[in-house]
């Protein structure tokens, strides 16, 4: 998979900001103890196997990811000293989740 872009309703992420989304979501799942978060992320990861050029994350799942992504981004910023591609991804993924909830649109991760 090459560069991944993030779209949701009126939101368009920075160029290829979603490229590290698998890493970000795996790390979110590893650091968040809630079963629902892990279930949502597992479903997203499994959808990659059937995808041709994109996957969708429902607005309902996006709502559940806002809190763990916010915590992840804060921890990441506390741990890194320079800008990191995971931070680039987490910023846009979090914004896409917020827009998904507000506009009731799915998030598209497109490669």
C-alpha positions, 0 to 999 in steps of 0.5 A, spaced: 500 500 500 502 506 498 500 513 501 494 513 504 489 519 504 484 521 509 477 524 507 470 525 511 465 529 509 468 536 508 474 534 511 480 533 507 487 530 510 494 533 509 497 529 503 498 522 505 497 523 512 494 516 513 500 512 511 501 510 518 494 509 520 495 501 521 501 503 526 497 508 529 490 504 530 495 498 532 498 502 538 491 505 540 488 498 541 495 496 545 494 502 549 487 502 550 484 497 555 476 498 553 474 491 549 469 496 544 476 500 542 479 493 540 473 490 537 472 496 532 480 497 530 480 489 529 474 490 524 478 496 521 484 492 520 480 486 517 476 490 512 483 492 509 484 484 507 477 485 502 479 492 500 481 494 493 483 502 494 479 504 500 476 502 507 470 506 510 470 507 518 463 508 520 461 515 524 459 510 529 465 507 530 469 514 529 465 516 535 468 511 539 475 512 537 475 520 539 477 519 546 482 513 545 485 517 539 486 523 543 489 520 549 494 516 544 496 523 541 497 526 547 502 520 549 505 520 543 507 528 543 509 526 550 514 521 548 517 524 541 522 530 541 520 531 533 515 531 529 513 523 527 509 520 521 504 517 527 503 524 529 501 526 522 496 521 521 493 521 528 492 529 528 488 527 521 485 521 523 482 524 530 479 530 526 476 526 521 473 522 527 470 529 529 467 531 523 464 524 522 460 525 528 458 532 526 456 531 519 454 523 520 459 521 514 464 515 514 471 516 514 474 514 507 482 511 508 484 511 500 490 509 497 
